[in-house]
Amino acid sequence: MSTVIVLIVAVALIGFILYWSSRHGVRRSSGGTSLRRGPNAHTTSTGRTKVSYATRDDALSHARQLTGRDGQRMNVYQCATCAKWHVGHGR
């Protein structure tokens, strides 16, 4: 009987560790043009490719739509790597 209890506790502990590390551990991003994650990387923190806009006006238009939809302030910036425009969270 004690062997079963130890086994259940061990499985629960392993499950908790896996759950905790997926939520709070180091996120591994894939791809991107930057060797280090930063404002000029071409992937988001979740690994998705960033959307780029040819003009500042196009990016501003999309930022306004996102701000209205989500309620979070969005800003636009010109990428130092690709020279196109991206939309990001306001600061």
Contacts in CASP RR format, 6 or more apart in sequence:
PFRMAT RR
TARGET T0000
AUTHOR 0000-0000-0000
METHOD contacts of the structure
MODEL  1
MSTVIVLIVAVALIGFILYWSSRHGVRRSSGGTSLRRGPNAHTTSTGRTK
VSYATRDDALSHARQLTGRDGQRMNVYQCATCAKWHVGHGR
27 45 0 8 1.000
27 46 0 8 1.000
29 37 0 8 1.000
29 41 0 8 1.000
29 43 0 8 1.000
29 45 0 8 1.000
29 46 0 8 1.000
29 47 0 8 1.000
30 43 0 8 1.000
30 47 0 8 1.000
31 42 0 8 1.000
31 43 0 8 1.000
31 47 0 8 1.000
32 41 0 8 1.000
32 42 0 8 1.000
32 43 0 8 1.000
33 40 0 8 1.000
33 41 0 8 1.000
33 42 0 8 1.000
33 81 0 8 1.000
33 82 0 8 1.000
34 40 0 8 1.000
34 41 0 8 1.000
34 42 0 8 1.000
34 81 0 8 1.000
37 45 0 8 1.000
39 77 0 8 1.000
40 79 0 8 1.000
40 80 0 8 1.000
40 81 0 8 1.000
41 50 0 8 1.000
42 49 0 8 1.000
42 50 0 8 1.000
42 79 0 8 1.000
42 81 0 8 1.000
42 82 0 8 1.000
43 49 0 8 1.000
43 50 0 8 1.000
44 50 0 8 1.000
50 86 0 8 1.000
51 62 0 8 1.000
51 86 0 8 1.000
51 87 0 8 1.000
52 79 0 8 1.000
52 82 0 8 1.000
52 84 0 8 1.000
52 85 0 8 1.000
52 86 0 8 1.000
53 59 0 8 1.000
53 62 0 8 1.000
53 76 0 8 1.000
53 84 0 8 1.000
53 85 0 8 1.000
53 86 0 8 1.000
53 87 0 8 1.000
54 84 0 8 1.000
54 85 0 8 1.000
55 85 0 8 1.000
56 76 0 8 1.000
56 78 0 8 1.000
56 85 0 8 1.000
58 85 0 8 1.000
59 76 0 8 1.000
59 85 0 8 1.000
59 86 0 8 1.000
59 87 0 8 1.000
60 76 0 8 1.000
62 87 0 8 1.000
63 74 0 8 1.000
63 75 0 8 1.000
63 76 0 8 1.000
63 87 0 8 1.000
63 88 0 8 1.000
64 74 0 8 1.000
66 72 0 8 1.000
66 74 0 8 1.000
66 87 0 8 1.000
67 73 0 8 1.000
67 74 0 8 1.000
72 89 0 8 1.000
72 90 0 8 1.000
73 89 0 8 1.000
73 90 0 8 1.000
74 87 0 8 1.000
74 88 0 8 1.000
74 89 0 8 1.000
74 90 0 8 1.000
75 87 0 8 1.000
75 88 0 8 1.000
75 89 0 8 1.000
75 90 0 8 1.000
75 91 0 8 1.000
76 85 0 8 1.000
76 86 0 8 1.000
76 87 0 8 1.000
76 88 0 8 1.000
77 85 0 8 1.000
77 86 0 8 1.000
77 88 0 8 1.000
78 84 0 8 1.000
78 85 0 8 1.000
78 86 0 8 1.000
79 85 0 8 1.000
79 86 0 8 1.000
END
